Amino acid sequence: MATGVREVKKYLQELSEEELQEELLKLYKKFPIVKEYYQQELSQDGGGLVGDYKKKIRQHYFPSGRSVKRPRAAKTRELLSRFRKLSPFPYDVADLLLYQAETMVEFSASKGSGNRGYISGGFNSTLISRYKEALQLIVAEGLQQDFMPRLQQLLKDARFMRWGTYDGLLELYIQHINKNKEEVAVG
């Protein structure tokens, strides 16, 4: 039988303060995700955990000592999902989403010959999806001014990308940030 929130609340209310502290420490030691959560919760700005996750994303696209031919979206999707569960800060989630999109554009440029770049259907979809998620969160939280330089730089860096990738990113930017296509200055 599954234990619900009500049963857990009742159990926790029956514990003394010392027993409750022991219970939390036991969870902290036993479950890595609880440890990560408290590291994030107790940090002043969340920067430490964000930095760790940025390193993991970068390592996925640029592993040290070897080359990645086809990065898999499932790995980074798992990292982002885990981070969302841990982070109480929408700014940090938006930062990580945008960082993945930036890293994907950099990866594409590193694989290209001339100005063509690497792209596949799945890669293209993931890149556009991450950029869209970042834009939606940035707008929902009113963080446009904090992220504007990076949003525009990503568009500049992605201009070389083929198969409608740049057009898709630009369209998302226009939809979410700048409603007038003529005013978009990314050149």
Summary of the structure (lengths in Angstrom):
residues: 187
radius of gyration: 20.3
end to end distance: 59.9
largest distance: 67.2
contacts: 503
relative contact order: 0.09
helix: 72%
strand: 0%
